Amino acid sequence: MRYLDLADSLRARIASGRAGSAGGALPSESELGEEFKASRVTVRRSLELLRAEGLVLSRRGAGWFISPGTVRQSLAKVTTVEAALEAAGATPRRAVYEFSYEPASGHVAKLLKTRGEVLKVGRVNLADDHPFAVVTVWVPADLGRDLSRADVEAATFYDLLPFAGVRFGRVTQSIGADLANADDAKRLGVSKGSALLTCRRLTFDHDDRPVLFADHRYRADRTSFEIELPSVASSAPTKPGVRHG
């Protein structure tokens, strides 16, 4: 069986729901090969094609899974990764892999306007236990000094910083794209060089002091950013050569 034919069969099975629910595991490569009378190479090429289409995903050492689908995030309001996942019907979870205090340097020092220490937190956000985003957050040390690793694994900084007296104000965001480096690839379960969507968010307090900088790196096959624009303003048409004064 050609890998394109096998991909068509698996695609139809996923679309009909016969392969299981979103986020569910697929049969192993050997089981698929036995069922479809196909070689391991053919099965792998078929699954990689479906992964490129965003229909399946793989987890190193765990096998292949049906993609939970795309999570749409609105840029019209400030929201958290957890809230976006819950709105999409997924169960969010966070796994913190770094919690440290370090001297502010480079762009972090410039954005947070501090030369002192910052609390740096690195985490993986999961949707139904599947990697969804890698997020790194920096806050001035004076605001994070009473926080523990358990705190930032259980709640968002938007929930925690008000206990330090922070009243949130404006937020600026920049959206971009990047390629997964080795660390991204390992944490997100993708190949090195895979496409990522990025979001950098700087949050200010009520007195316009920068209090939180976050760098989000999303699997491009798992999320999209959307914004609703006002209606297009049209101007009255004019005939060539006619001037209005």
C-alpha positions in Angstrom: 0.0 0.0 0.0 1.3 3.5 -0.9 1.7 5.9 1.9 -0.7 8.4 0.3 -3.5 5.7 0.2 -2.8 4.8 3.9 -2.9 8.5 4.8 -6.3 8.8 3.0 -7.7 5.9 5.0 -6.4 7.2 8.3 -7.7 10.7 7.5 -11.2 9.4 6.8 -11.1 7.3 9.9 -10.2 10.4 12.0 -12.8 12.6 10.3 -15.6 10.1 11.0 -14.6 9.6 14.6 -13.8 5.9 14.1 -10.2 6.5 15.2 -11.3 7.8 18.6 -11.8 11.1 20.2 -9.6 14.2 19.9 -6.5 13.7 22.0 -6.9 9.9 22.0 -4.1 7.5 21.1 -3.8 5.8 17.7 -2.8 2.2 17.3 1.0 1.7 17.3 2.9 1.8 14.0 3.4 -1.9 14.1 -0.4 -2.5 14.7 -1.2 -0.1 11.8 1.3 -1.9 9.6 -0.3 -5.3 10.3 -3.8 -4.0 9.8 -3.1 -2.3 6.5 -0.5 -4.8 5.3 2.0 -1.9 5.0 5.7 -1.6 5.9 6.8 0.4 9.0 8.3 3.0 6.6 5.0 3.4 4.8 3.1 3.8 8.1 5.6 6.4 9.3 5.4 8.5 6.1 1.6 8.4 6.3 1.6 9.6 9.9 4.2 12.3 9.2 2.0 13.6 6.4 -1.0 13.7 8.7 1.1 15.5 11.4 2.0 18.2 8.8 -1.7 18.7 8.2 -2.3 19.1 12.0 -4.4 16.0 12.3 -2.1 13.9 14.5 0.8 14.5 16.8 3.5 12.4 18.3 5.0 12.2 21.8 8.4 10.8 22.1 8.2 7.3 23.6 4.4 7.4 23.8 3.2 7.0 20.2 0.8 8.9 18.0 -2.3 10.8 19.0 -5.3 12.5 17.3 -4.7 16.2 17.5 -7.0 18.0 20.0 -7.5 20.6 17.3 -6.6 24.3 16.9 -7.1 26.6 19.9 -8.2 30.0 18.7 -7.0 32.9 20.8 -8.6 36.3 20.5 -6.3 39.4 20.4 -9.2 41.7 21.3 -8.8 41.0 25.0 -6.1 39.9 27.4 -6.5 36.2 28.4 -4.3 33.5 29.8 -3.3 30.2 28.1 -5.4 28.3 30.6 -8.5 30.3 29.8 -8.0 29.8 26.0 -7.6 26.1 26.5 -10.7 25.9 28.7 -12.7 27.8 26.2 -11.7 25.3 23.5 -12.9 22.4 25.7 -9.4 21.2 26.7 -8.1 20.5 30.2 -5.1 22.8 31.0 -2.2 21.9 33.1 1.2 23.5 33.6 4.6 21.9 34.2 7.3 24.2 35.6 10.8 23.2 34.6 12.6 26.4 35.8 12.2 28.6 38.9 15.1 30.8 39.6 16.2 34.3 40.6 18.8 35.9 38.4 20.2 39.4 37.6 18.1 41.2 35.0 20.1 41.6 31.7 19.6 42.4 28.1 16.1 42.9 26.8 14.5 41.7 30.1 16.3 44.5 32.0 15.3 47.0 29.4 11.6 46.0 29.2 11.1 45.7 33.0 13.2 48.8 33.6 15.3 47.2 36.3 18.9 46.4 37.0 18.1 44.2 40.0 17.1 40.6 40.2 14.1 39.1 38.5 12.2 35.9 39.1 12.4 33.7 36.0 9.9 30.9 35.5 9.9 28.5 32.6 6.9 26.2 32.1 5.2 24.0 29.5 1.5 24.5 29.2 -0.4 21.3 28.4 -3.8 20.7 26.8 -5.3 17.3 27.9 -1.7 16.3 28.8 -0.4 17.1 25.4 2.3 19.9 25.0 0.8 23.1 23.8 3.1 26.0 24.5 6.4 26.8 26.2 6.2 30.0 28.3 9.0 31.9 30.0 8.0 34.6 32.5 10.1 37.3 34.2 8.9 39.5 37.1 10.9 41.9 39.3 12.2 40.1 42.3 10.4 42.4 44.8 7.1 41.2 43.4 8.0 37.5 43.2 9.9 37.1 46.5 6.9 35.5 48.3 6.1 33.1 45.5 7.1 29.4 45.5 7.5 26.9 42.6 4.2 25.3 43.7 2.4 28.7 43.5 3.4 29.3 39.9 2.6 25.7 38.9 -0.9 26.0 40.4 -1.9 29.5 39.3 -1.2 32.3 36.8 0.8 35.4 37.6 -2.4 37.4 36.9 -3.9 35.5 39.9 -0.8 35.7 42.1 0.6 39.2 41.7 -2.5 41.0 43.2 -1.5 39.4 46.5 1.7 41.5 46.2 -0.4 44.6 45.8 -0.2 44.8 42.0 -3.1 46.4 40.2 -2.9 45.6 36.5 -3.0 48.3 33.8 -2.3 48.2 30.1 -0.7 45.3 28.1 1.3 45.3 24.9 1.7 42.3 22.7 3.7 41.4 19.7 2.9 38.4 17.5 5.6 36.6 15.4 6.9 33.3 14.1 10.0 31.3 14.8 11.5 27.8 14.3 11.8 25.4 17.2 15.2 25.0 18.7 16.4 21.8 20.3 14.9 22.7 23.7 11.5 23.8 22.1 11.4 20.5 20.1 12.0 18.4 23.2 9.4 20.2 25.3 6.7 20.5 22.6 7.1 17.1 21.1 8.0 18.4 17.6 10.9 18.2 15.3 13.7 20.7 15.5 13.0 23.5 13.0 9.2 23.1 13.2 7.2 26.2 12.8 6.2 28.0 16.0 3.9 31.0 16.7 5.3 33.4 19.2 3.7 36.0 21.5 5.6 38.5 23.6 3.5 40.2 26.2 4.5 43.1 28.5 2.1 43.9 31.3 2.1 47.2 33.3 0.6 48.0 36.6 -1.9 50.8 37.3 1.0 53.3 37.8 2.4 52.2 34.4 5.3 50.3 35.9 6.2 47.2 33.8 5.6 44.2 36.2 5.5 41.1 34.0 7.2 40.0 30.8 6.2 36.7 29.1 7.5 35.0 26.1 5.1 32.4 24.6 6.1 29.8 22.0 3.2 27.8 20.6 3.1 24.8 18.3 1.9 26.3 15.0 -0.4 23.4 14.4 -2.2 23.9 17.7 -3.1 27.5 17.9 -4.2 30.6 15.9 -4.5 34.3 16.8 -7.6 36.1 15.8 -8.9 39.6 16.0 -12.2 41.2 15.0 -11.8 44.4 13.1 -14.4 47.2 12.7 -16.1 47.6 9.4 -14.1 49.1 6.6 -14.7 52.8 6.2 -15.4 53.6 2.5 -14.9 57.0 0.9 -17.1 58.4 -1.8 -15.9 57.4 -5.2 -14.7 60.2 -7.5 -14.4 60.3 -11.2 -10.9 60.5 -12.7 -9.8 64.1 -13.0 -12.4 65.4 -10.6 -11.0 67.2 -7.6 -12.7 67.9 -4.3 -11.7 71.0 -2.4 
